[in-house]
Amino acid sequence: MPRSHRPSVQGKRYVVSSVHYLATMAGVRILESSGNAADAGVATGICINVLQPGFTHFGGVAPIIYCPASGRPVETISGLGRWPRAASIDSFREHHDGDLPAGILRTVTPASPDAWLTALARFGTMTFEQVIQPALDLTENGHPVDGQFYEFVNGGDVKASPSTAEVFNPGGDVPQIGEIFVQKDLANTFKRMIEAERRAAGDRRAGIQAARDLVYKGEIAHEIADFCQQEGGLLTYDDLAAFSVRVEPPERITYKGYDVYSCGPWCQGPTLLMVLKILEGTDLSGMGYGSADYLHTMIEALKLAFSDREAYFGDPDFVQVPMAGLLDERYAEERRGAIDPQHAAPDMPPPGNPWPFHPEPRGANGPFPTLDPDRPQPDRLSHWESDTSYLCVVDEQGNAFSATPSDVVGWSPVVPGLGFPISGRGTQTWLDASHPSGLQPWKRPRLTPNPALVLKNGAPFMPFGCPGGDAQVQGMLQVFLNIIEFGMEPQEAIEAPRVVSHSFPNSFWPHGSRPGEVAIEARVAQQVRDALRTRGHIVEDDPEWSGGVSRVCAITVDSETGTRVGGADPRSTSYAIGW
């Protein structure tokens, strides 16, 4: 069994874990000021928006899962934007030769501000002014440039846009590691939202709503829309004014007595639940941790789940997603039977048929596109794209918060004077009407960020998640199994070497793949890698500690002692803090 280089962080009152140590400390500050998990989670998430522009920003996406200490109800916030109503596949075919050009044309409605403020109003106890203080401090007074931040500000995405370069290469200079970096425009945006909140009449929620409406219906909305139109984009003020995130029930399965929750099929989250149901009927612990049998079985199960993701997942407002069928134990058993224990599928296997296990007939609850079998197959990718961040909190009362904010600043230009871009999440769309995630006006792209939450005996047991694009579900799966099947503490489970399959279309445009390929960290034993090659896997040797296998954070709760135990991935700037 692996042993961790860092200790698992233990606390009786609370634990915060996130992808950046300063953001984690922000959550602690809020908890020490009598905030709860939602207050701390929102503060932590907005700080990550400030600290990691190469992975996330304030105008991006932020799917959230929240569970009160009582265990009921578990709720999700669909922090994902929609395509402008003026967008269409035909337009991209006519004017861009079927391409989805990088930049302003990929923008969808920004969702993070609404998601953060909706979570704060619904689950929190504090005002926006209170929870924004750590992020305001980081933007107004600055923070030291770390290695990840330096790589971003020294990259081509920053220099490609004058408005972005003005913020992140001020005066043409690239901020150096250790230099204090200030973001005055973003600080002013936060101050404007504070002023809107202060001017609002009514209770705490009315003030938060006023701050939110400034972004979507007020002056800031006009500034976003005017800039987008000026740059040749499609987003309008009317799109912003009509947009709102939703509070929704989660998707759920049980795995050996644990209740596992994800967001809906507008993101890839249910893929984690599907692969767990496939694996539940196998003897993973009997195969042995890290053995070739274990890794082969897991990789092949992932391929099956990703095949169904490709065939069935999309915005449920526009397509019928047979989610109940996909999560049915009988369907999982059927899919499990497709795994050859000695031979790897050379590519992504064909999708299964969940409709016999679904309570509604196909077509009864909205249209369902069928993938054209003769459609052009994706090209082989030279670079496997990934992005995103993550945070989780468990507070003194036992409330749990899990969120995966995302969107790279370089995907679209920064709006002058605001300090953040418009969400470029349109990059996760298909220009294929036969695809369930094909572009339509006002439709949501299929999102990779997907927070998760586990309950045990009806109470929060583990919020967990990670950055990593299509590697997210795979990293989360392995950490979950390390804890549940092999009894590891969170830090051990996170630091253990991981593998990631690339044998399916990447979720990012242009959706290429690497058929049969598996990226494996070099700490996996050579004889195991050789055995996987013998079974037909194309093994790509990754470094010993590879960011490409995702970067997981997790917190567990001991139901007997109440101890919170946090882990954070050393493959990044992640840290956990507890008390």
Order of alpha helices (4+ residues) and beta strands (2+ residues): beta-beta-alpha-alpha-beta-beta-alpha-alpha-alpha-alpha-beta-alpha-alpha-alpha-beta-alpha-alpha-alpha-alpha-beta-beta-beta-alpha-alpha-alpha-alpha-alpha-beta-beta-beta-beta-alpha-alpha-beta-beta-alpha-beta-beta-beta-beta
